[in-house]
């Protein structure tokens, strides 16, 4: 008789991998491409929350991106992709729903 033992941690790991694979296939994940400090290409951008020449705040599927710099401009290639040009000084990535310091943010 063959016994198969699957731990709860293994099941959670497999479930997480399946969810992530599904998100990639459905193109729900945010994709960032940065070219030096002059240009950023963002896929799966849901909406622009704030826009001026020194700060742009974007909402993606699961993140809020805050981009600081100077002479910032946007160029949209499709409804869900955005290209930002200018002198980029910093990018802050915050999980959606965790703004105003309620969660840790990754600073690039």
N, C-alpha and C positions, 0 to 999 in steps of 0.2 A: 504494500500500500504506500502511495506517495503522498506526503503531506507538504502543502505549500504554505509557508508562513510569510505574510506581508505585514510589515509594521505600519502603524498609522503615519509615521513620518514619511515612509516610502510612498504611501498613497497620496499624501499631501504634495510631495515633490512631483509625482507623476501628474497630478491634477494641475499644478502650477505650470508645468511644461506644456500640457495640452492647451491651457488657456493662452499662454504666450504664443504658441504656434498658431492658434486660431486668430489671435490679434494680428500677427504678421501676415497671414493669408488674407484676411479681410482688410488689411492696410489701415488698422486703427491706431497703430503706434505712431508716436511723433518721430519724425526723421529730421535731424539737423545736419547741415553741411556748412562748414565754415571755411572761408578762403581768406587766410591771413586775418587782419583786423579790419578789412574793408567790406566784406560781404558775408551774409548768412542766408542760406536757403532753408526754408522750413516747410515740411509737408505735414498734412493733417492739421492745419491751423483752422480752428473753428471760428474765432472772431478776434477783432482788434478791440481791446478794452480801452487803450489810451494811446494817443499818437501825437508827437511833436518832434521837433528836430533834434532834441537831446535825449528823449526817452520814448520807447515803444513798449507797450505791455500787450501780450498776446495770450489768448486762451487756446490750448490745444485739447486733444481728447482727454488727457489726464494730467496736464501740467499748465502752469501759468509761467510764461517767460517774460522777464523784465530785461530789456536791452537798453543800456546807457551808452551814450557817445556824443558825437557832434555831427552836424550835417546829415542826420539820418533821413532816409527816404525809403519808400516801399515801392515794389513793382510786383504785381500779381500776374502769374502765368496761367493760373486756373483758379476755380473757386476755393480750393483747399490748399493751395501752395502760395508761398509768399517769399519774395526775395527782398532783403534789407541791405541797402548800400549806405556807406558813410564811414566815419571813423569810430569803430566800435571799441569801447573801453571796458565794459563788463557785461556779463549775462548772468542772471539769477534764475534758477530753475526751482519752482515751488510746486509741490503736489496740489492738484486742483482742490479747492475747498479749504486750503490751509494757509490763506493769506494773513497778513498782519501779524506775523511772528508766532502763530499758533503751532507751527511745525518747523522742523529744521529744513533749511533750503540749501541746495548745492550751489556754490558760486564758482563760476568759470572765469 
